[in-house]
Amino acid sequence: DNLRVKFVAVPEDSRCPSDVNCVWAGNAVVTVELTEGQCTTTLRLNTHQNPQSPENAKAGPYRVKLVKLDPYPRSTQKISAGDYTATLVVIKD
């Protein structure tokens, strides 16, 4: 297929740092763009799945799922935008 997937940004990352004990695991939001031909769709995917923040989304005949977001936060390190890597699965229905 003539599908392009672009990892755009991580506009939100409130995941609990790995070296801290938290009540809630937190969530990170990943923005991706799917382009097929002249049609571009922007999706927001989440690391913590619930009905209000899905980890997968549909764009045309494609379903995109966020599998993993690295690096995982640590309380002593700030993550730069360019350091993030998203692992996605794209399935054509």
N, C-alpha and C positions, 0 to 999 in steps of 0.2 A: 504494500500500500504506500501511497504518497503522504505519509503522516510524519510530521515533525513534532517532537516534544521538547520544550524548552523549560528548564528549571529557572524560574525568574528570581525568587527571593524567599526569605524566611521573615515575614513581617512581624512574627510574634514567637517568642520562645520562653515559656514559663515552666519548662520541665524542671523537676526537682534535681538539683545537682547530685551527682553520684556519691559525693563525700558528705552529704547532709541527710538527716532523717526528716522527712516531711510527712504531713498528714495525707497529702494528695500528690500523685505522680506528676501532675502538671500537664501541659499541652504545648505543642509547637504547631504553627500553621505554616504550610508550604504553598507557595503560589507557582503554578505551572501553566504554560500555554500549549495548547494543541492546535496545530495548523495542518489543515488538509485542503490543498488547492488554495483558494482565496479566503477560506473561512477559518478564523482564529477564535478559539474558545479559551477563556481564562478560568481555571479551576483553583479552589482553595481546599487543600487536604490537611487533615489533622493527624497527629501522632496518637492522640487519645480519642478513641471512638465512642461516640454516644449519638443519639438522634439529632442533637443540635450541631454537632461537629463531626461529620463523617470522615472516615479515613479513605473513602473512595468516592468517586463521582463519575457521572456519565457525560460524554460529549459526543453527540451523534451516535454512531454505532460502536463507540469505544468506551470502555470502562477503565479508569485509571485508579490504581490503589497505591497509597504510600506505604511501603514496607518498612523503611528504616530511614532515620535522619541522623547523620553523624556530623561532627563529633557530639558525644553526649556531654552536657554541661558539667563543669566542676566549679565549686565556689571560688576557687583561687584563680580562675582563668576566664578572660572575656573571649567570646567567639567572634571573630571577624566575619563579615558577610561572605567573603570569598572562601572561607574555610569549610562552609557547609557542603555536604554531599547528600543528595537524596537518592534512595533506591526505590524505583517505581516498577510496577507491573502494569502493562497495558494489554488489555484483552479486547479483541473485536467480537462483539455479539453476533 
